[in-house]
Amino acid sequence: MQPRISMLTLGVRDLERSVRFYEQGLGFPRMESPPEVAFFPLNGSWLALFGRESLAEDAGISAEGSGFAGITIAHNVESEVAVDAVIDQAVTAGARLVKPAQKVFWGGYSGYFADPDDYLVVPEDSLMRPRPAS
């Protein structure tokens, strides 16, 4: 078996609003799909949006819950300027700024915003960044 995560599915409260946020607000390309789900092909993976109630029902669990979902979505870009641009674009599209972009302890540059369902998205300038030896 070759381990891989190929799709991230978010259970959203308002599918139309979330589709608008990712498609129009952030410019993610959307595939043609059934009306109850939206698929966005990304570089090497997929993002799917599905109604929260329906997704919970599919899993056989309650859709109730609040607070931190225990997940963040990384959006890797090429520079600090690009991180700032992604955050600005998201906030303009209706995201809530959670943490302004800044240099972080592991040597990168990132910030956080929350999408319309409060999923945290982390634009960062690099997933693996060389650090000086201690």
LINMO-V338663 format. One line per field, one symbol per residue. phi: phi as a letter, one per 20 degrees, with the letter a starting at -180 (. if undefined). psi: psi as a letter, one per 40 degrees, with the letter a starting at -180 (. if undefined). A space follows every 50 residues. Layout:
# LINMO-V338663
phi->???
psi->???
This chain:
# LINMO-V338663
phi->.dfaddbdddedfcgffffgfffefdmffdefbgfebcdcfdfnbcdcdb ggffffffemcfefqbnffmbcdececeafffggfffgffffeofdfdbg fafdgeoebbbccdfgdmfeddfbfafccfcffe
psi->hhhihdihhhhidgdddddddddddefhhhihiideihhhhageaihihi hdddddddefiieiiiahefiihhghieidddddddddddddeeihhdhi iiiideeahiiiihaeeehhhghieidhhhiii.
